[in-house]
Amino acid sequence: MKNLLIICAALFISLNASAQFKFLSNNTSNEYNAKLYVADCADGHCEGKATIALYDKISGDEIQTFHSDDLGFNLTNKQDARIGWLDLGKYQSPLIFGDFNFDGLEDLAIRNGNSGAYASPSYDVYLASKDRKFVLDKNFTKLASEHLGMFDVDRKKKQISVEEKSGCCYHKTTSYTFNTKKGLTEVASVIEDSSIGDNVTVITQKLIGGKMQKTIQRFKTKDYYAEQ
């Protein structure tokens, strides 16, 4: 009876594993390759619970395993998820690599549902350490999960920025710097509000000398957007 239970358990695990859809993400990072195991794929879209295994691009050694409750991404018309180990394109992969905190190490953002504004993509953000361990950072994750998708990275300014909107006529961009002592610090924001009349109100804030300084300007809508 005990042997029968063991066999049944092994069969159950095997069936679950075979039911997962398997992908490779080998073109998104300079240092790492990844294998993705996703629960559901249908009509050119994959989603649901997923496991992501990260490997060193040169040695092939496994670095770390991650999980996502909803690793959503799309397939092209020519891709068939049923063939197994389908290789995803660089801009198709639900993984985003980059130096998000400007310490010279490659960090990782993993798609996790559509919790952003207007059901935009949300991401769990993991910061890398010198010993190549990735740690989930709640503040970076919040920025990548509560706005209009993943934040932008400006390597020259060493800033990251997020986008917000409300309807057709209100748009806000907020920029942050990061250091190990203070964490994320808001350093600038720009609000464009064209909800009243034929004018656009532009409110700019910049951190200067430790204090936010605000500038308010108004433009004719047709003139302002003609210059964009």
C-alpha positions as CSV (number, residue, x, y, z in Angstrom):
1,M,0.0,0.0,0.0
2,K,2.8,2.4,0.9
3,N,4.5,1.7,-2.5
4,L,1.3,2.3,-4.3
5,L,1.0,5.7,-2.6
6,I,4.5,6.6,-3.6
7,I,3.9,5.7,-7.2
8,C,0.6,7.7,-7.2
9,A,2.4,10.7,-5.8
10,A,5.2,10.5,-8.3
11,L,2.7,10.2,-11.1
12,F,0.8,13.2,-9.8
13,I,4.0,15.3,-9.8
14,S,4.9,14.1,-13.2
15,L,1.5,15.0,-14.7
16,N,1.6,18.5,-13.1
17,A,5.1,19.1,-14.5
18,S,4.1,18.0,-18.0
19,A,1.0,20.3,-17.8
20,Q,3.2,23.3,-17.4
21,F,4.3,25.3,-20.5
22,K,8.0,25.7,-20.8
23,F,9.9,28.7,-22.2
24,L,13.5,30.0,-22.5
25,S,14.4,33.7,-21.9
26,N,18.0,33.9,-23.1
27,N,18.1,37.3,-24.8
28,T,17.1,39.7,-22.1
29,S,20.3,39.8,-19.9
30,N,24.0,40.2,-20.4
31,E,24.7,37.8,-17.5
32,Y,21.8,35.4,-17.1
33,N,19.6,32.9,-19.0
34,A,16.3,31.8,-17.6
35,K,13.8,28.9,-17.8
36,L,10.1,29.7,-17.3
37,Y,7.4,27.3,-16.3
38,V,4.0,28.8,-16.7
39,A,0.6,27.3,-15.8
40,D,-1.6,28.4,-18.7
41,C,-1.3,29.3,-22.4
42,A,-4.2,29.8,-24.7
43,D,-5.1,31.9,-27.8
44,G,-1.6,33.4,-27.9
45,H,-1.5,34.5,-24.3
46,C,0.2,32.9,-21.3
47,E,-0.6,33.6,-17.7
48,G,-1.0,32.2,-14.2
49,K,1.4,30.8,-11.6
50,A,4.9,30.4,-12.7
51,T,8.4,29.4,-11.7
52,I,11.5,31.1,-13.0
53,A,14.9,29.5,-12.8
54,L,17.9,31.8,-13.4
55,Y,21.2,30.5,-14.7
56,D,24.7,31.9,-15.3
57,K,25.0,32.6,-19.0
58,I,28.6,31.3,-19.2
59,S,28.8,28.5,-16.7
60,G,25.2,27.3,-16.8
61,D,25.1,27.1,-13.0
62,E,21.7,27.7,-11.5
63,I,21.7,31.0,-9.6
64,Q,18.2,31.3,-8.0
65,T,14.6,30.3,-8.4
66,F,11.7,32.8,-8.3
67,H,7.9,32.5,-8.4
68,S,5.1,34.7,-9.8
69,D,1.4,34.5,-9.2
70,D,0.6,35.7,-12.7
71,L,3.4,35.7,-15.2
72,G,1.5,37.2,-18.2
73,F,3.0,37.6,-21.7
74,N,1.9,37.2,-25.3
75,L,3.1,34.9,-28.1
76,T,3.4,35.6,-31.8
77,N,1.2,34.0,-34.4
78,K,4.0,31.6,-35.3
79,Q,4.8,30.5,-31.8
80,D,3.2,27.3,-30.4
81,A,3.4,26.9,-26.6
82,R,2.7,23.2,-26.9
83,I,6.1,22.4,-28.5
84,G,8.1,22.8,-25.3
85,W,11.0,25.1,-24.5
86,L,9.9,27.9,-26.8
87,D,12.5,30.7,-27.0
88,L,11.0,34.1,-26.2
89,G,12.2,37.3,-27.9
90,K,14.1,40.0,-26.0
91,Y,11.0,42.3,-25.8
92,Q,8.5,39.5,-25.5
93,S,9.9,38.1,-22.2
94,P,8.1,38.9,-18.9
95,L,11.5,39.4,-17.4
96,I,13.2,42.8,-17.3
97,F,16.9,43.1,-16.4
98,G,18.7,46.3,-15.6
99,D,20.7,48.3,-13.0
100,F,17.8,49.8,-11.3
101,N,19.7,51.2,-8.2
102,F,22.8,52.2,-10.1
103,D,25.3,50.0,-8.2
104,G,26.8,48.4,-11.3
105,L,24.9,45.1,-10.8
106,E,22.1,43.7,-13.0
107,D,18.8,43.6,-11.2
108,L,15.6,41.8,-12.2
109,A,11.9,42.6,-12.5
110,I,9.4,39.8,-13.0
111,R,5.9,40.3,-14.4
112,N,3.2,39.7,-11.8
113,G,-0.2,40.4,-13.1
114,N,-1.9,43.7,-14.0
115,S,-2.1,45.6,-10.8
116,G,-0.9,48.9,-12.2
117,A,-3.1,51.9,-13.1
118,Y,-5.7,51.1,-15.8
119,A,-4.8,47.4,-15.4
120,S,-1.3,48.0,-16.7
121,P,1.5,45.4,-16.1
122,S,2.9,45.1,-12.6
123,Y,6.3,43.7,-11.6
124,D,8.1,42.3,-8.6
125,V,11.5,43.9,-8.4
126,Y,14.6,42.0,-7.1
127,L,17.9,43.9,-6.4
128,A,21.1,42.0,-6.8
129,S,23.9,41.8,-4.3
130,K,27.6,41.3,-4.9
131,D,27.3,37.6,-4.1
132,R,24.6,37.3,-6.9
133,K,21.7,36.9,-4.6
134,F,18.5,38.6,-5.6
135,V,16.3,40.2,-2.8
136,L,12.8,41.4,-3.3
137,D,12.6,45.2,-2.7
138,K,9.2,46.4,-1.6
139,N,9.8,50.0,-2.5
140,F,11.0,49.3,-6.1
141,T,8.2,46.8,-6.4
142,K,5.6,49.4,-5.3
143,L,6.8,51.8,-8.0
144,A,6.6,49.1,-10.6
145,S,3.2,47.9,-9.5
146,E,1.0,51.0,-8.8
147,H,1.7,53.2,-11.8
148,L,1.5,52.9,-15.6
149,G,3.7,49.8,-15.9
150,M,7.4,49.4,-15.3
151,F,9.4,52.5,-14.3
152,D,11.9,54.0,-16.8
153,V,15.6,54.1,-16.0
154,D,17.8,57.1,-16.9
155,R,21.4,55.9,-16.6
156,K,22.9,59.3,-17.4
157,K,21.0,61.1,-14.6
158,K,20.9,58.0,-12.4
159,Q,17.2,58.4,-11.9
160,I,14.1,56.2,-12.3
161,S,10.7,57.7,-13.2
162,V,7.1,56.5,-13.1
163,E,4.1,57.7,-15.1
164,E,0.6,58.4,-13.8
165,K,-2.6,59.6,-15.5
166,S,-6.2,60.3,-14.8
167,G,-8.5,60.2,-17.8
168,C,-7.5,62.0,-21.0
169,C,-6.3,65.2,-19.5
170,Y,-4.0,64.7,-16.5
171,H,-0.5,63.2,-16.7
172,K,2.2,63.1,-14.1
173,T,5.9,62.0,-14.3
174,T,7.8,61.5,-11.0
175,S,11.5,61.0,-10.8
176,Y,13.5,59.4,-8.0
177,T,17.2,58.9,-7.1
178,F,18.4,56.0,-4.9
179,N,21.2,55.6,-2.3
180,T,21.8,52.9,0.2
181,K,21.2,55.1,3.2
182,K,18.1,57.0,2.2
183,G,16.6,54.6,-0.3
184,L,14.4,56.1,-3.0
185,T,14.0,59.9,-2.9
186,E,11.7,61.9,-5.1
187,V,13.7,64.6,-6.8
188,A,11.4,66.0,-9.5
189,S,7.9,65.8,-10.9
190,V,6.0,67.3,-13.9
191,I,2.2,67.5,-14.0
192,E,0.4,68.3,-17.3
193,D,-3.3,69.2,-16.8
194,S,-5.5,70.1,-19.7
195,S,-8.8,69.4,-18.1
196,I,-9.9,73.1,-17.9
197,G,-10.8,75.1,-21.0
198,D,-8.3,75.5,-23.8
199,N,-5.2,75.7,-21.5
200,V,-2.6,73.3,-20.3
201,T,-1.3,73.9,-16.7
202,V,2.2,72.6,-16.2
203,I,3.4,72.2,-12.6
204,T,7.1,71.4,-12.3
205,Q,8.7,70.5,-9.0
206,K,12.5,70.0,-8.4
207,L,14.5,69.2,-5.3
208,I,17.0,72.0,-5.0
209,G,19.1,72.4,-1.8
210,G,17.0,69.8,0.0
211,K,13.7,71.6,-0.7
212,M,11.1,71.1,-3.4
213,Q,10.7,74.2,-5.6
214,K,7.5,74.5,-7.6
215,T,6.9,76.3,-10.9
216,I,3.4,76.8,-12.4
217,Q,3.0,77.7,-16.1
218,R,0.0,77.9,-18.4
219,F,-0.1,77.4,-22.2
220,K,-2.6,77.3,-24.9
221,T,-3.4,73.7,-25.6
222,K,-2.8,73.9,-29.3
223,D,0.5,75.6,-28.9
224,Y,1.8,73.4,-26.1
225,Y,1.2,70.1,-27.8
226,A,2.4,71.4,-31.1
227,E,5.8,71.7,-29.5
228,Q,5.9,68.1,-28.1
